[in-house]
Amino acid sequence: MKKSLLFIIALLFTTTAFSQNVIQLFNGANDFFKLLQEEKFKDAHAFFDDTLKTKLTEENLQKLWGDIGTKYGKAESLDAIQSKAQGDFFAVTVEGKFANGDQNFILGFNKQQKIVGIFLAPSRKTSSYLKPTYVDTSLYQEKSVYIGPAGKQLAAIITTPKNVKNFPIVVFVHGSGPADMDETIGANKPFKDIAGGLASKGIASVRYVKRTLIYPNEFNKAFTVKEEVLDDAAAAITLAKTVAGANPKAVYVFGHSLGGMLAPRIATITPDLAGIILAATPARKLTDIIVDQNKYMFDQANDTTAAFKKQLADAAVEIDKSRISQLGTTIKPDSIILGLPAKYWADLNSYNQVTVAKSLSKPKIYILQGGNDFQVGKVDFDLWNDALGKKKNVLLKFYPDLNHLLSSQTEKGTMAQYQAAVSVSETLVNDLASWIKSK
């Protein structure tokens, strides 16, 4: 189930994410729909509480699933994406993608984690993609290619400026969670915005689909950021160096969020990079970021009841389990913590991005942060500034109005903000282009 794999880290949780072990609820919802896909209706029916079993018989359930198949076609993926408390019950939203269209579902769970209701979620209208005003498509061309090993390749796009020679080229590295090559979130496509903006100014780029989106089954066992991010980033960098017209000595990595966190590590693997860009990048451990995100979401709920405060306390206990730095006899590599294997946490926690970045004399480094980013805060930018502010090869810039998707906003907001199409800041794109072209 691809989306639940990196669910916590991608900040797709609600304010009550851990109030009744969201991972168990997600697993229950995913298992229920897996049984429907396998046409094991008796086993799926066993997920219902006694009351729902009477109202919705096994035969009714089979007919319901058959009617859905008739209307939408074969199910391609069904993944739990959100959990929300509703009184004494919990509503889990399951994203359904079918051959002939999309249909989401809402499963109601009681405290015994039995299904008490199943509903078709109303379709949610989102804004269509908004092409930035600073993008001139007549000034560049795009070519579809693939990266990665045979049989496990990833679709990619090379964007190159027209009538320009020996141009710089940027490789985009995603943040947490499964993502397409545009890093699409809601109606926003930040990688596509920046790629078009840079290409309009004579700078090429490579962007690719993240492996966890296309090959989720590869991540059903213990893995680390090597398999999730680093191997494909290295392949994209190798490709960038071979692009016709590109300067192989002017290859840059644009890392967003987790991608920025790993950019210094990528630079140690590929020491001939011209520069790395750390956009909205944590300076602290990922666990600390998740703690802050949960506190923020709880504060946004504006609920001061004792029960709600207990939910935050319970969440903190669960989150704290991700602080492991090494595996032992009691923690196996594939033990799941916050939806990720223990091996992943141990590897990431043994890495200090600030220390590694500070040790780099080359390449040049651009660290940028938005003031309206509720996922990564100014505290992280300040830590970067304290550690690297005096290094000659480092530029740090704080943009008070930008959010985590690097668009200009009037407030920090919540995940709902991402449903409105707002282009990546033109000021930021201009700054990036100037910095890349500077000596």
Protein Blocks (a to p, Z undefined) as FASTA:
>chain_A
ZZlmmmmmnopacfklmmnopklmmmmmmmmmmmmmnopaklmmmmpcfklmmmmcfklm
mmmmmmmmmmnopafbdcdfbdcdehjbccdddddddfkbccdddddddfkopafbdcdd
dddddddddddfkbcfklpccddddedjehiaccddddddehiahiacddddddehjddf
kopghjbcfklmmmmmmmmnopacdddddfklmmmmlmmcccdfklmmmmmmmmmmmmmm
mpghiafklcccddehjlmmmmmmmmmmmmmbfbdcdehiafbdfklmmmmmmmmmmmmn
opabfklmmmmmmmmmmmmmmmpcbdcfklcfklceehiafklmmmmmmpcfklmmmmpm
bdcddddddfklckbcfklmmmmmmmmmmpmkbccdddfkbcfkopacfbfbimklmmpc
cdddfklmmmmmmmmmpZZ
